[in-house]
Each structure stands twice: as C-alpha cells, then as structure tokens.
Amino acid sequence: MNPKKVLLSAYACSPIRGSEPGNGWSWATGLAAKGFEVWCFTNTEDEKEIMEASAQLNLPNLHFVFVRMPFLDKHFLDTGSKKIYLHYAMWQRNAARIAKKMHEEIHFDIAHHVTFGSLQQGNFLWKLKDVKIIFGPVGGGQKALPIFKEYFGEAWRTEHIRQLISSWSTSIGRNFRNSILKSDYILVSNPETFRMAMNGHQSLADKIKFVSDSAVPVSMENIPFNPHSHSKTIKLLWVGRMLPRKGLNLVIESLSRLPNDTDFEFIIVGGGEWFHKVEGWIKQYGIDRSRVRITGQIPYEEVINYYKTADVFIFCSLRDSFGSQLLEAMAYGLPIITLNISGQAIGVPDNCGIKVTPETKEQTLNGIRDAVLKMYHDLDFRESCSKNSFLHSQKNTWNHRIDHVVSNFY
C-alpha cells in the first residue's frame, strides 16, 4: 500500500526555534519519519536552516513548500511584531491557491493544520475538496482574567481589542466558520478553546477532541532521571518571552511576599518586549537584587543548562494555550508551580507540582508564595513531584503525540 500523502499547514516551522516554530518542525519531521509522504507548507523565515537540517535527516518523503510573498516577507515577516498577523492572513490566501493546484496533481489524502495554533484564525484547508481535514491541535479560546488587569498595564487595552477581534472572528468570520464546519476533526488544547469551538456548533461535538499542542522536544526524549541535589538555596526557574500575558511581574510580586529567611534564587531566562521592565519590577516589589539572575535572550541549547541545575520551574502565564516550557522542564524532572487555568489545568498532572486556582489577585499572590514555601520546606514532596514530572514527560514525546493523532484521526 502506498503511503498516505499529507499536506501539512505549518506556517511557523523551524529547526532552530522553540515554541510554535519548533512544534511545526516536529510535526513535519515526525510524520515523515513514520513513513507518510509529507508536503509541509510554511513561510520563508528560516528557509536556509530548514533546508540544511532536512538534508541531514535523509527523509526523501519530506518536502517543504515555501509560500513566497517578496514584499510582505521583507517588511511584515516579523514574529516579534503584530505585523505578523497581516502576513499570516495573506500567507493563508497564497497557500490556498498553491495547495489547490498541487492537490489537483498529487491528490492529498490528509490536510492537517498545526501552526499557527489559533482556532479563531481558522485555516485555508477547508478550500480543498475530497481530502480529510484535521484542524489542530490549536488553542485560542483562553482569556485573561480581569483580576490580573494591573499586570498587563497599558497592554490591557490590547487584550480587550484581542477579545473583540476574537468575538468578531468567531461570530461572522468566514475562515473560522468554514474551518469549523468543514474539518473532519478539530483538536483543541484546553477547555476554553473546546467551549469556543462548541459555541453554536453543538452538533459538531463528536469531532472536537482534546489533544495537547506541545510535546517534549526530540532532543530531550532520552534524558535519564537524575535526582536533584538539595542545597540550602532553592533555585526557582522562569523561562519564556517577556510578554504582558506571561505574568512574570505577578511571579516577582509573589516572591516578594516570602519570609526574609527564605533562601532562594530566582533565575529569569528570556527576552522580549517587556525585558526592559524587569529591573523596575524587582525594585518596585522590593526583592533583594542579589537573589535574582537575569540571562536575557540566550540560544536554545544554553537554556538546557538552567533546566539541569534548577530545583523548581515556575510558570504563571495569565493567558496561554499551554506553554511548551512546562514539558521541557518536566523532561528534566523539575516540579512545577503554575496557575490552574487554560492548558496548564489539564496538561500538568496534580502530582507534578502545585497548581494555584486564581480567584482574587491577593489569593493568587499568596497561593504562589505558599507553593514556593511548600517546595522549600518539604523536600520529600519536592522529590516526589520531580519524579512524577519526569515520568509524565516520558509519555508526552512527539513520537507519542503523533502516534496518538495518526491512530485516532488519520
């Protein structure tokens, strides 16, 4: 039997980046490694790196289709800017045109959208006929809670605009509606997105399924479990892009509430649009600057060193689909402190750490503080969470994720 032919829509795809670009790369290479004939539609941002990395994989059944838009690629292909959404919208239109022509010749069996992972933005695959369409895993339904308004600062207005656009897209957006109605399966990564997909489409319940949008990177799949040495100082690690919705300032304020005799080090890894605010937050909340280490943006391979040496991973994003850093941290056996919302609520098992359910601002701040103190004082609990995190990560590799999707939905 000839292998199934898969059109993979992975706008974000890169062998040298984490998060969504890393996810796109993992789907493309993972499906090809399982024997599917894969045509991966993506943008041109990391074309050179993609071609170099794919040449080393010896996967002749993996083909990359770079959808080119010379003017927009030059001026709007910037993942750190809001201009990227205009680029993505135009990219989808061009990708659809190319895909329809290729489908006439190749006759794809599966059309699968993986990145960008936003439900309300839809995808272009619904424009193809006589092909099984799989949409996701995607998020997008999550909303920032009003109790966290002050941590967004001036960006709260942007959050409000996002919600208006999201409401518009899901109520009258043609791309969203057709993507929902014409997909054979819609894979969602958190409860909020499940509700968004179901809203007004109760008859489609049987084809809306939960699947995480992240997995342990291939490079971290075979890490042996090494018990963490418990020094007097507890090392708390935060990794991510410093965006308003990531809640780094919430975490810093929570740490300022720790008793003075708590011996901790807070390591902040990453850069982003709010990097310049971090020193101000440390001063504002009165944390001893000697307890905080800030690396800035560093290469992905260097981040691993911090996963190896930390004691606890703290990730309290205020709005997120899930957070690929969580599984990366668990691969290194790190206990987790997070908020019990969005993808974290179902993607982090209870025995892997502490999930704080936000009800009020004060209760959340104190809940994060108390979680740190629990990890600090109860070493047996911390070690138990560490082992459980590692075991959970072993069940959530890309190999397992792709096998699950293929066996259930392809």
ABEGO torsion letter per residue (X at the ends): XBBBBBBBBBABBBAABBEAAAAAAAAAAAAAAAGBBBBBBBBAAAAAAAAAAAAAAGBAABBBBBBBBAAAAAAABBAABAAAAAAAAAAAAAAAAAAAAAAAAAGBABBBBAOBBBAAAEBAAAABBGBBBBBOBBBGABBBBAAAAAAAEAAAAAAAAAAAAAAAAAAABAAAAAAAAABABBBBABAAAAAAAABGAAAAAAABBBBBABBBBAAAAABBBBBBBBBABBBBBBBEBBBAAAGAAAAAAAAAABBAABBBBBBBBEBEAAAAAAAAAAAAAGBBAAABBBAEBBBAAAAAAAAAABABBBBBBABBAAGAAAAAAAAAGBBBBBBBBEAAAAABBAAAEBBBBBABAAAAAAAAAAAAAAAAABAAAAAAAAAAAAAAAAAABAAAAAAAAAAAAX
